[in-house]
Each structure stands twice: as structure tokens, then as C-alpha cells.
């Protein structure tokens, strides 16, 4: 790295005859080339932190940092997010969602390094009282909806395996699952149901959001079946900024605070976002500088609202790279839900005493969690959606009425097909992990109605 080369000669270099000047120049050229390749926004002649004489880059347009300091800055953000928000306990087993892109690649590298450091500390500890957390990696294969040749797809998946296997220690297991497996354990039936369900969605944005919901469901299924306590996503500040604007456009403002926090426990397996403070450009640049292999061959093109918002954010980034952080910070001012922090008794026993007060139980009076979540996307219901649900429960004659009432307005208009008959067929295709919960609610609702009808008077009953 650039800082390593500079430090051998005192940091600022010793002149043209210095023995390390040639290697430092080579590293400087490499850093500059990598920065240019990912569209870096500033390049200076020295590091603003360590004072090294090598090339310094600053993706966010701030103080220039050499390669070593730049990497340390990102790793520090990652560690701070993990530790200060109690994302990982020593007893936890964490499932990292790996897509092959720069964000998930950096998350994989950083959590691997944190675990290796924890193992070293455990080895030298006299008591060895605390265990070391485990890490597993999950890749959701969506190639069934990809039009690329099968040999290219298999090669890309093999690259994914090689990236994970290149980490010498620290990875508990590698899970590669097909997206259609959430529909059925039988391959052909699952593929048929997935394709048919996607084809019934007429809106491009709705299809993308539906696949995103299926992806989360697949990760939850992997975590539950393999005993993982947390799911770690590689969502960075740039991705969250795009989500903030797109959710606002889709009318998801009420549920937006739930999606931009470090911790999200509304799911059966909690989800954490340790890269929330890192920009996509920074993560891409780090992959270039550290030669971290990525694999994005299986990425599907984006359309609809999500694509338009991504293009808009890109234009904002070109004008001022701090805009993404500004969008995220603005969204963070919204009041979070009660499920956006860990509050289980005894959960923070492993934390230093100075951090424990931050994670006290949320007062029930401060809770904004409606406890009713959308059947598909998991968004908490707003007051109007709750009123509609209560009204539907009293008037519902068919199970399909309860199904549609348990969908948020965004999913109702963008994902559900028009027409009652089409809705019935669409819900029949959905994974049982979704519809099973509604079947239980529907059965209890029918039982309650039957019990009430036993005490109702018939029209021709005179009361005797």
C-alpha cells in the first residue's frame, strides 16, 4: 500500500535517490489509476492523516487519505457500527448475504478480519471464557430469471465459491441456494411457480420489489434452517440513499425509518447493516486497491422507479459526493420503530459498561411499532392501513380478502395483479412461509365467526 512504501523512508520521502522512491512511485501510480477507474473525486500528493508522500484519494471529497489510512478509515467505520450497535455477540453465528459486488465483498473481508482477530485474542486469553462468533456466507442464485448462457452462469457461481474459499479461516459454511427453493423443494415446481408469479406482475418496479422480498425470505429460510442468529447485509450509504428516495416516491414514507437503521429485528432472524456509513465509491475503490475479487456477472438490469432513482443519485454524486450521506442523515432523523434496536433481557451483557445504557429497553410509551407487518415486504402498517385491515376483518367473506388486506398499499398497487380471480391464483403461487401465516389468521377468524353465529337470532326467530 502507499502508506507502507512511504513509511519506510520517514513518511515524506528522502528525495530522488531514495531506495524506496521507485516502489513508492509505482504504488502511487497504482492508487491513482484505481481511483480514476472508479471515478474518484479528489487526488492529492500527500495523506492528510499520516502525512505520507504517496498519492492520497478521498472518494467523499473530504481529506485526502493514502491507501493504508483509507482502508483503516473504512474498517473503523465497520467496526464502530458493529460494536456500538451490538450487532454481533461472541455467542452469535452470523450469516453474511453475499452478492459478489464490492459492498458485500468488503463486508465479507472485514467480518473475516474481525473474527480472525477475535480468535487471536481468545488464543492468548488466560480464561478463554468468551467464545468467538461464527460466520456463514449465503448466495441467492437468481439465474432462473437470467437470460445469460448456462455455462457463464455456472462460471460466475464458481467464482463466488472461490472468493469465499480464498479466506483461509473464519467461514463456517457457504450456502448457495436457488431463489425458486422458497416456493417448493421440488426444483421444477418451484421454478414454475416463481416464473408464473413474476409474469403476473405487470409493473417493472413491482417485479423488482417482489424479487427483493423473495431474496429476504430466502435469507431468512437459510438462517432459520442452519441456526444463524443474525443476517448481515452489505447495504451501503449509496444503496440506502437510493432506497430513501424510491420509497418516498412509492408512498412508503411511514415505513421508511425501519429500513435505514443499523438494526432491524422485525424479522424472525434480525438483520444488521454495518456498512451504512460507507459510500459505494469508497467500497469499490477499496476493492481495487486491495485487489479484492468481485463477481457481478449475474446482476440483473434495473428498470422502473428504482432505475430512475439510481440515475438521479448518480447525477447528484457527480455534482457533490456528500449528497448521498446528506440523504441518509436526513432519513435517520425520522423516528425509528421499536424493533430497530436489540432489547432482549441480558442481550448486552457482553458489552462494555459504558455502552450498555445506550441499549436499554425501549419504553412501551415510545414504541411506534404497530405489530402488523405487510405479508410480502414486511413494512409496518400505517394508521390508515390498520383501519382498513380492521374493517376488512369484520366484512371479509373469503380468504383472499384477508390476504389483500394484509398487504401494504405499495405492494397492493405495484405487485398484486388486478382482479379478484387473478389475486386468488397469485396468492396460491406464493411461498408457504408467507401464506401459512395468513391461513392461520383466516382459520381463527372463521372459527370466531362460527362461534358468534351460534348466538345470533335468525330472522324468523321470535325470541321464544
N, C-alpha and C positions, 0 to 999 in steps of 0.2 A: 504493500500500500504506500501511498505518497508520504504519509507521515513517518512511516518506518524508514524510508530512504532518507528523509530529511533529518531524522533524529540521530543518525549515525555520524553526522557532521555538525552537531550542535543545534540543529533546527533550521537555521537560516542559510546554510551552505557555506563553504570555505573558499569559493572562488572557482575559476575555470580549471585549475589544476587539481581540484579535489578528486580523490579516488572514487567517491560516490556520486560525482556530478553526472556521469553518463547514465547510471542506473536511475538516478532521481529524475533526469530529463525524460527517460523512457517512460517512467511511471506517470510523470506529469502529462506527457502526450497521450498516454492511455486514458487517464482520467478525463482529459479534455475531450478526447474522441467519444468516450462513453457518454459524457454529459451532452455533447452535441447530438448524439444519436437519439437520446430520449427527450431532446428538446429542453435542455436546461436553460434557466433564465438568467443566470449570472455566473461569471467566471473571473476570479481574481488571482493575483500572483502569490498570495500567502494566506495561510489559515488564520482566521480571526480568533481562534481559541488557543491553539498551541503555538502560533507564530511561526510554523514551519514554512519553508520557502517553496513547497510544492504547490501545484495547482489546487485551488480551492473552489468547490462548487456549492451552490445554495439553490436548491430547487424552489424553495418557498420565497426566494427573493430577499432573504434576510442576510445574516452574517455569513460570509464565505467560510466553509469548513473543508479541511483536507479529507482525504478518503477515510483515514482511521477515525478522525473526530466525527465525520459524517455518519459513519457506521455506529459509533458509540452513542451518538445522539438518538438514532432510531431505536437502538437496543434499549437505551434508557427509557424512552417513551413506552416501549413494550413492557419492560419490567415494572415501571411505575403503574401502568394500567392494571397489570396482573396482581401486584401486591397491594396497592392502595384500595382496590375494589374487591379484594378477597376472592379472586376468580378461581384460584386453584389451591386446594388444601393438600397437605402431604399425603392424606389418605385417598385422594381422588384418583380416578382414572379418566383421562381427558381424551375425547375424540375430536381430532382436527379435521375439518372439512377441507379437502384438498382438490382444487380445480386444475392446478397446473400453471396458473397465472402468477405474476410477480407477487401479488399480495399474499396469497396462500403459501407461496414458496418461501417468502421471508418469515411468515408466521411459523412454518414448519422448522426453519433453521433456528429461529430464536427460541422456540419452546424446547427444541432438542438441546440447545446450548444450556438453557436453564436447568434441564433435567440432568445433564452431564455434570454441571456444577453442583447440583444437589447431591448427586451420587458421590462426588469427591468429598463434599462436606460430611456426608454420612460415613464414609470410609475412615476419615480421620477423627470422627467423634468418639469420645470415650464411652458415652452411654448408648449411642445409636438407638435412641428412644423413638425418634420420629421416622416414619417410613418415607419413601421417595415416591412421588406421584408417578403414575403411568401415563403413557401417550400412545394412542392408536390413530391411524390415518384412514379416512374414508373418501373414496372417489365414486361419485354417482355417474354411471355410464348412461348418457342420453343419446347414444349413437343410433338407437332405433328410429329416431326422428331426424337423423342426419342423412344427407344425400351423397356423402362422400363415399368413395370405394371402400370396401370392407378391409382390404389389405392396409390402406392408410389408417383406418380406424384402429386396427389391431396394433400397428406400429406405434401409434400415439399412446395407446394404453400401456404398451410395453415400456415406453419412455417414462410414463407415470410410475410404473413399478420400479424402474431403475433409479429414478430420482429418490424415492423413499428408501430403497435398499442401499443407496450410497451412504446413508447415515449409519455409521458403524454400530452405535448403540442407542438405546433410548426409545425405539419404536416398538410398542407392544405387539401390534398386528396391523396388517394392511387389508382393508376391506374394499373391494371393488364390486359394487352391486349395480344391477341394471335398474333403470327408473321404472320399468314395467313390473318389477317384482313387488311393488307396493299394491298392485291391483290383484295379482294372483301369483301363487308359487309355481304354477304351470306356465312355462315360457310363452307358448302360443296364445293361450287365453289372455295372459297379461298384456302382451303386445297388441292383441286385437282390441281389447278394452281401452288401452291408452290411446291408440290411433283413433278409434271411434269417438272417444270423449273429446280429444283435441279438435277433430274435424267438425264437431258440433258447435264449437265456439267460433262465432263469426267475426269477432273483434281481434285484431292483431295484438293490441295491448292486453286484452283478456287472456289470450293464449299464453303470452309470456308470463303474466302473473299466475296463471294456473300452473304452469310448469315450475315456477318458483315455489309455489305452495307444495307441489309434489316432491320437490327436492328437499324441502324441510321435513316433510313427512317421512321420506326415505332415510334421512339422517337420524330422525327420532327412532325409527324402527331399528336401525343398526345399533344405536346406543342402548336401547332397551334390551335387545336380544343378547348383547355382549357385555352388559354390566358396566357401562360408562356412566360417570356422574355428571359430566359437563360436555357440551358441544362447543368447540371453539371455531368461530368463523373468521375469514380473512377480510371482512368488510372494512375498508379504509375510509378516511375522511372524504375522499373524492366520490366513492360509491354512495356514501351516506348523503352527501350534498345532492347528488342526483335523485336519490330516493325522497329527500325532503321536498324538492320541487315537484316531482312527479306525483307524490302522494297528495300534495296540495291541489294539483290540477284535477286529480281523480276524486276529490271530495273526501279524502281520508284524514282531514285535519285533526279530528278528535283523537284518533288512534296514533297519530304521528309521534307523540312523545314516547310511546312504548318502543319504537323502532330505532331510536337514536341514542339509547343509553348503553353503558358498558355491560350491564347485566340485564337479562330478560328471563324471569322464572315462570312466565305464564305457561310454558311448555312442560310436558312431563319430565323431560330432561332439560335443565336450564341451558341457556345459550349465552356466550360471552363474546365480546368484541374487543380484543386487546390492541388492535391496530386503528382504533377510532381516531387517533390524533395524528396519523401518518397519511401523507398525500400519495396518490398513485404514482406521480412522477418520482417521488423520493424512493419508493419501493422498487420501481423499475430501474432507477439509477443504481441502487444498491446491488441488484441482481447483475447488472453489467460490471460493476467494479469488483464484486466478489466472485464473478463467473458462476453464479448460481443458475443452473439449468432450469428452464421453464418449458412448458408444453401447452400451447394454446390452439393447437390444430383442430380441436373438437369444438371450439367456441362457435355458437350459432349466431347469425346476424340478428341484430335487434331492429324492431320495427315499431310503429305506433308512437304513443306518447313517450315511452321510455327512450326511444332513439332520438326524438326531438329534444328532450331534456338533456341527454348526454351531449348532443351537438351544441346546445346553448351553453352548458357548463364549460365545454372546451373553448368556446369563444371567450367566455369570461376569464378563463385561466390564461389565455394568451394576452389579455389586457392587464390582468393583475392576478398573479397566482394565489394571493391570500384570500381571494373571494370564496374559495371552497371552505376554508376554515371559518370565514365570516358566516356563511350559510349554516354550517353545523353548529357554531356557537349560538346563533340566533335560535335555532331549533331547540337547543339544550335549555333555553330559558323557559320553555313550556314545562308545566308541572308534570313530573313523571308519575307513573302509576305505582301502586304499592308493590307490584311484582317486579319492579325494576331495581330491586336490591335483595340480597340474601338476608333473611330474618329468622331463620330457624334457631331454636334454642341450642346453645353450645356450638353453633357453626363457627364462631370466630375465636374459639379457644386457642387456636394456633397462632393468632395474630399478636403482634407486639401490643402492649397495653395502651400505647399512645394512639393506636389506630382503632381500638375496639369501640370507643364512644361513637365513631362515625357510623357504625353498623348496628346501632340499637334498633330494636323492633319498631316498625312504623306504627304510629298511633292509629287506632281504628278510625278516629275522627278525621285524620288526614288522608285516609285512603280514598282514592278516586276509582278504584277497580270495580267495575260493575259485576264482575264474576261471570258474565256471559260473553263468550267469545264466538266469533264467526266460525261457522262449520269448516270453511276451507282455509281462509288466510289467517285465522286466529286473532283478528282485530277485536278489541273490546267494543262493545256496543255503546253507542251514544244514547242520550235520553230518549230521543225520538225513535230510535231503533228498538229500545227496550219497550216503549209504549206499543209499538207495532207488534212486537213479539207477544206481549201480554194479551193484546186484543185478538191476535190470531189463535192463541191457545184456547180462548173461550169459544171461538167460532169455527175452528178447524173441524172439517168433516173427513178429510183424507190425510194420510201420512205425508203426502207431497206438500201440503200446506205448511206443516211444521218444518219440513226441510227448507223450503224457501224462506220462511220467517227466521230461521237460524243462520241466514247468510247476511252479511253486511250489505249496505246499499251499493258499494263499489262492485262487489262480486255479483250482486243481483243483476246489475245493468251491464257489466262487461263480460261476465263469464257464463251465466246461465242463459241457455237458449230461450227464445221467445215461444210461448205456447205451453199449456199445461201438459199435453201429451209428450212433447219433446223433453220437458223438465223431468217427467217421470222416468223416461228412458235414460236421460243423462245421469240422474241420481242412481239408477240401477247399475251404472258402469263404474261409479266411484269406488275407491278403496274402502274395505270394511272398517278400517281404522277410523274413517270419518263417519260413515253411515251407521256403524254399530252403535255409536253414542246416541244418535237420533232415534234409532229403533227402540232403545231402552226408554228414552223420554216418551216416545209415541205410545209404547205399551203401557207405561204407567199412567199416561194421560187417558187412554182408552179405559183402563181399569177404574180410574177415578170417575169418569163419566158414567160407567155402568153402575157403580155404587150409588151415584146421585140419582140416576133414573129409577132405582128401586123405590125411592121415597117420593117420587113425583106423582101427582094425581093425573090420571088420564082425563081426556076432555069430557067423556060421558060419565065420569065418576061423580056421584052426588055427595061424596064425603061420608057415606054410611058404611 
